[in-house]
Amino acid sequence: MTSSARAGWAPAIAGMSARQKSLAFFTLIVALVLEIVDTTIVNTALPAIQADFGGSSAHAQWVVVGYSLSFAVLLMLGGRLGDLFGCRAMFLLGVAGFTVASILCGGAQNAEQLVWARVLQGAAGAIMGPQVLALIQILYEPVERIGRLAWFGVIGGLSAIAGPILGGLLIGANLFGLGWRSVFLVNGPIGVMAVIAGLFLLPRAETKGNVRQVDLVGTLQFGGALAALLYPLVWGERLEWHWPIALYLGAAVVLALAGWRGLKRRAAAGGAVIFDPALFANHPFRQGLVVAITFSAANTGFLFIFAYSLQRQLGYSPLETGLIHMPFSAGVMFGIAFIGRRFLARAGKYVLIGGLALMAMFEGGALVWIAAGGPGFAVLVPMLVAAGVGMGMLSGPIPPVTVARVERHHAGAASGILKTVQQMGAAIGVAVMGTVYFAFAGCGVVAALAVLETLILLCFVMTVRLPSDIFPSSTTHSA
């Protein structure tokens, strides 16, 4: 957000005390946690959902993929709507929609209803999510933001791992006999409180939006391309891997190319665009996006397979599965808060390379442990801690590395593209690793392990190609 745009909010924030700003910040953090936790919280619940509905493995994947897909497709549009119609209004709309969708998920009567409710939940998250960072920019001056934004990396990384833990605890508690439904219904009271808090605590300013400034064509084209890519990956077995696969993948390529050409044409004519194509002339930014998408695919796919196979193959309960994730969470905290924050400015891409090495050895080792029948926790716990450290060494540093060479007037758009790419990676990772896992009966974990290591290798190759001096010296000192 530019200083001129922020100036329009000056009357709204001028009278806010430090305590009021802190309460507003806490409201935004609650929304951030809701958004991230719901990406992974269902991993622990999927076997119970399948047992209840008798759904197929593809339905289980779509419960996860549907959320990430709609979030990724609509995220840039959600950010643009905040610019046009006010980030406070869009935040409240997004939280309200997310709350309603969560209740619909909890009340679903079959697998199809649950998938569509998850798609709606992701769409509401895409409206809610971008407004969190925008409102923090409004509430705080640049120097004040440093400390506040530092919490985002820590809370964001921990929230992703907290999902399976919280899911296991809720299902194990079986509150009011709700079982897996409590994983979604718990968002109801939290969402209502967040809306009420937002109404009273968040600043407001008048906005004059124009829907003609929204790039609906670009949103539909790129969203259609992603959907056409993911659909055959998830439903490959049902499509019998014949000509429909080629048809969908061909449609994905055509839509993506048409979207890119149309985007450049509208940008040249000064029309509305979902993102500025000039950003992709920045090599470190392009490279960072590839690192982000491959990391997200590998890590989200791993979390999906790990939680699912612990229950289906080794017979652990949802509560036990959630508790098993706790060493992983401790490692993530250490990787983000200590290694990433302390060494990123000096070591740059080598922090990411070290994290990838840990992920390759110990996320892979955790899947080997499952394939071997789970021979004792004394072996698993240190592997999960080390794997979590590796994840933390990437999840925190990837955003600042990716946007390190982006000019300030592109910062908002670049951050939106990065978050979109991360959600795309999550959807692709679950689709690809899940499909391979379910397709190879009897050795699904081994097949998923091969995909995981391939994704990590791709991420490693892209990371090595990042500049060694990714952070200019002035940036390093100022940080």
Protein Blocks (a to p, Z undefined) as FASTA:
>chain_A
ZZklmmmmmmmmmmpcfklmmmmmmmmmmmmmmmmmmmmmmmmmmmmmmmmnopafklmm
mmmmmmmmmmmmmmmmmmmmmmmnopklmmmmmmmmmmmmmmmmmmpcbfklmmmmmmmm
mmmmmmmmmmmmmmmmmmpcfklmmmmmmmmmmmmmmmmmmmmmmmmmmmmnopghlmmm
lmmmmmmmmmmmmmmmmmmmpccddddddfklpcfklmmmmmmmmmmmmmmmmmmmmnoo
paklmmmmmmmmmmmmmmmmmmmmmmmnopacfbdfklmmpmklmmmmmmmmmmmmmmmm
mmmmmmmmmmmmnopafklmmmmmmmmmmmmmmmmmmmmmmmmmmnmmmmmmmmmmmmmm
mmmmmmmmmmnoonajklmmmmmmmmmmmmmmmmmmmmmmmmmmpcfklmmmmmmmmmmm
mmmmmmmmmmmmmmmmmmmghilmmmmmmmmmmmmmmmmmmmmmpcfklpafklmmmZZ
